[in-house]
Structures are given as structure tokens and as C-alpha cells.
Amino acid sequence: MASYTGEVKVGGPAAVRDVPGIRITKVAVGPMDNNAYFLRCARTGDTLLIDAAAEPDRLLEARDDGLLISVVTTHQHPDHWQALEAVVGVTGPNVIAHRDDASGLPIPVTQPVVDGDVITFGDASVEVIHLRGHTPGSIALLYAADPERPHLFTGDSLFPGGPGNTRGNAADFISLMDDLESRVFARLPDETWVYPGHGNDTTLGAERPHLGEWRTRGW
């Protein structure tokens, strides 16, 4: 298996990496270059999909033979759920989103979540971290089987180079920065690998020195 870099392109191959307890598959889909992530339990094959963004056929192919038991939508913006209804219609998984964004999805949420909730798939699990600002119910998902090298799936709340877009709303920006600093950077180590909703991956160590700059610039 090729070394994982986190660099994927729409129409190109998925990027796959094995970490303790799970296999992570990253695939880029759709006109807005969205990232979708499959997390597959290494023992049972039970699989979680983060953001059924677009191109349901490609997503189902990238799933391979894992049993898709849940689809988590990180937030209500349509580019992150264009394939949700089609994927759910084929595989029948649980539909998960934060309760504050659930009404913005095209199909009913079967498992609304809040900050601190745990989502299981096989022997593995991820923790919900609520990051308020990009949308009211934006969430990140933390996989921390190895607490010294966690994996954080951030949707549109954190990217290489800054927080997610808050559309010039100062209150939303402050809210998102406060949550990122208190719920993510203050808690997790520099080795935490960050998987965003668009584009390349990063680490908390690469981004931490720039928190003050982000605050000053206001976006």
C-alpha cells in the first residue's frame, strides 16, 4: 500500500492508511472538492462514513466490502450531504448529525448527537466535539485509540491555515475560535492528525503557532 499523504483529487484514487484499530479511506468527490472519509473497524469490518458529500457510486466503491453502519454529516451545508439520501437508500445505515443542524439535512436524522457523545462502529468509536461557528451544529470527530497520536476529522471547522468560514460574522468567528482553542488545541497533542472537509490534511502541531494570527486577522 502506498504511503499515505492525504492528497486526493476528484476522479482520482482514494488515499488509504491503517492506524491502530481502524482503516481510514479518504476520497475527494463533487464539484466543490469535498473530502469523504470511511473509518473501518479492523476486526469486524463495520464502517462509518463521514460526509456523504457527492458521487454516491464512487463512495460506495470506496467503501469496498465494509459493512456501512452509520453516516455522520459534520454540518448542514449541502455540499456535505449531496449523496446522503442515495447512500442511505442503498445501504440503510444510521444517519447521524448534531441536533442543531439536523433539520438542515435532506432526510431524517436517526441519531442526533451533542458534544461528548460517542459513536461506535464495531470495536472502534469516535467522540463528537461540537465546534460552534461555521454552522450552529458543526462537529468534529475524534478517534483516539492511541491518545498520543489521535485522528481528528474536522469538517469545515478547521483547515490548514485557519478556521472555517464564518462569513464575516464576528460573533461566529469568536465562537469557533473559542471552541477550537478550548475543545481541540488545549486538549489534544501536536501529533494529532487533522482531516478537513476539503483539501489536504494537517496536524495540530503545524497549526498551533498561528492561533494568535488567526485571532488578529479575524478569519
Number of C-alpha atoms within 10 A of each C-alpha: 7 7 8 14 12 20 14 21 17 16 13 10 13 21 21 20 15 14 14 12 18 25 16 20 21 24 25 28 26 17 11 14 19 24 26 27 28 25 26 27 23 18 11 14 19 21 27 29 24 26 26 29 27 26 19 20 12 14 23 17 9 20 20 11 12 18 18 24 19 23 26 26 28 29 27 22 17 14 19 26 25 19 22 23 17 17 22 19 10 10 13 14 19 15 22 21 28 26 16 17 21 22 13 17 20 14 13 14 21 13 16 16 23 16 16 13 15 14 18 16 20 18 14 22 20 22 19 23 25 26 27 21 25 25 21 18 22 27 29 26 25 24 21 19 16 12 12 12 17 19 23 25 25 25 28 24 28 27 22 18 14 17 23 22 18 19 11 10 13 13 11 18 23 17 17 26 26 16 19 21 14 13 15 20 17 11 10 20 17 16 16 24 20 25 27 25 27 20 18 16 17 21 19 19 16 14 18 16 10 13 16 10 12 15 15 9 7 15 18
